Amino acid sequence: ITNIIITVQWPIWDYSALVHRGHATNHIKLFILMKKADLLDRKILKVISVDARRSFKEIAAQCGVSRAAIHQRVVRMVQRGIIVGSGYQVNPKFLGFGTCTYIGIKLERGSLYKTAVARLTEIPEIVECHFTTGPYTMLAKLYSRDNEHLRDLLNNKIQEIPGVTSTETMISLEQSIQRTIPISTEHEYEEPEKEYYRPVADFLDEVDD
């Protein structure tokens, strides 16, 4: 056997009953159709996106499953990058950073992006940076104490980065909306299947775990 296509449609953590290491070789390829997050995942995400301080016991009671099941699902979602962070959000104003600013940055060449990002990373006041289309090469978000602090960041740090040709400053006067993306937990919700190709070695390691 040189090539086998296996199609499965259950959540990835239910595959252990289907595959055993002794039945596969390095020549077998798995072509898996799976959903990014099933109904239980979405229920969990909806709860913790509102209040990440909720205990697994409380989440389990709300979702109607065991605490162990919640723990397993959360660990899996962290491993797969569905949950990308946890912790408290600190209001910058209470630390003296009252000015929120977006900086549009133009580079001489797009190929300088990685070098510029490395330099921007050294500026702790910058909390976000995106590689964008449109009039700017990059869009950065930063917090400063006041206008003088902002001017220092622009003139003596950001504009001194090699390859930066110009910047445009947009000060946020008020943040009117802050929320996560909507998480549907309706039973009739159907997410389109998406094809994922994964090497068999990676797949079998997960089954063993």
N, C-alpha and C positions, 0 to 999 in steps of 0.2 A: 504494500500500500504506500503510495507516494504522496497522495493528497486527499484529505477528507474534509468536507464542509459539514459542520454541525450547526444547526440553527436551533436556538432555544429562546424562550420568551419570558422566563421567570426572572424574578430579581436575582442579581448575581450571587447573593448569599444563600440561595436555595440550590445552587448547582452541585453541591458536594455529593448529593445522592446520585448524580448522573455520570460523574467522571471519576475514574480511579487511575492512579499513576501507572499501574501495571498494564493498562489498556491503551496507552498512548506512547508515541515516539516523537522525536524532534521533527519528524516530517509531517505531523498532523497539524493542520491549521484550524483554528476555531473562528468562525465568522458568527459573531454574537449580535442578536437584535435584543436590546434591552432598553428599559425606560430609565431616565436619569434619576427620578425619584418617584416612588409609588405613593399610594394614598397615606400610609402610615408615616412615611418620611415627611410628607407635606404637613401632616398634623403636628408632628414634632417641631418642624421648622417654624410653623405659624406661632406656636407657643413661645419658643425660645427667642424668636426675632422680636417679640414684644417685651419679654422679660427673661433675660439669660440667667437670672438668679434662681429660677425655679428648679427645685430638686427633681431628680429622676423619678422619685416616688410620686410627686405631684403631677408630673407630666404623664406618668403611666396611668394614674387615676383618671386624668382628663381624656386620654386616648383609649382607655379600656384595654390595656395590655399590661404585662408584667414589667416590673422595674428592670429586670435583666434584659428584656427585649429592647427597652428604651436605651439602656446603656450600650448594647450591641449596635443598634442603629446609629447612635450618635458617633461612636468610635469609627464606624464604617464611613459615615459622611465626612468626618474629619480627614480620614485617610484618603478619600477620593476628591478632596478639595471642594465639596459642596458647602461645608462649614469652614470658613476661612479665617475665623478669628473669634475671640471671646474676651470679655472684660468690660469694665466700666468706661463710658465716654466722659471725658473731663471737659467742662466748659472752659475754653481758653481765656475768657474774660476774667475768670476768677484767679488766673495766674498772671494777669497783667497784659495779656495779648488781646487787645480790644479791636484790632483792625484786621479784617479778613480780606485778602486780596487775591485776585486771579491775574496771572502774568502770562500774556501771550508772547512766546519766544520764537524768533526766527533764526534759523541757522544758515550758515553759508552753504552747507550741503547736508542732505538728509543722512548721509553716512556718518556724520559726526554725532548722531543722536546718542549712541551708547557712551561715548566719551563725555558728552555734556551731562548725561544722567548721572554718571559717576561723580562729577563735580557738584551737581545739584544735591546729591545725597549727603554731601558734607555740610550742607546748610540746614541745621536742625529746624529752622522756622518753616521750611517747606514740608508740607504734610501729604501732598499728592503731586504726581506728575504724569502727564499723558502724552503719547505720541499721536498727533492728530492730523486730520486732513484740514483743508481750508486755508485761511491766510497765515496761520502759524504752523511752525514745525512741532512745537510743544506747547502744552498748556499746564502751568503749575499753579498750585494753590498754596498760599502761605499765610501765616499769622505774624503780625508785628505789634509792638507796643503802641506805636504812634506813627505819625507821618515821617518824622525824622529817622526813626528806626527803619521804616520802609524804604526811604531814600537811600540809606546806607546799604541795605540789602541789594537794591537795584544797581546802584552806581559802583559799589566796591566789591560786590560778590558775583551777582548774576551776569552783569554786563562785562565783567572781566574774564569770563569763561571763553577760551579760544573757540572760534567758530560762531559765536553769537553776534549777529549783525544788528539786531534791533529788538526792542521789547515794547509791549503795550500793557498798560496797567489798568485793571478794572477793580475798583474797590467795592466790596459788597456793603450796601447800606443796611440791608436786613435780610436774614434768612427766613423765608416765608414757609417753605416746605422742607421737611426732613423725614424720610420714611424709607422702608425697604420695599422691594418689588412685591406686588401682590402674590400671595400664595393661596392657590385654590385647593380646597379640601372637599369639593363636591364629588360625590360618587360617580356622577356622569362625566366627570372630566376625563378626557382622553388625550394624552400627549402623543403627538406623532412619533412613530418608532424611528429611531436613528441608528444608522449602521456604525458599529465600532469594530475595527479589526485589532485583535490583540494576539501577541505571540503565545503559543501554547505553554511555554515555560512559565510565563507570568501568571497565566490562568491557573495552572496546576499548583503553583506556590500558594495562591489564595485559597484553593480548595483544602490544601494541607493545613493551613492556618485555621 
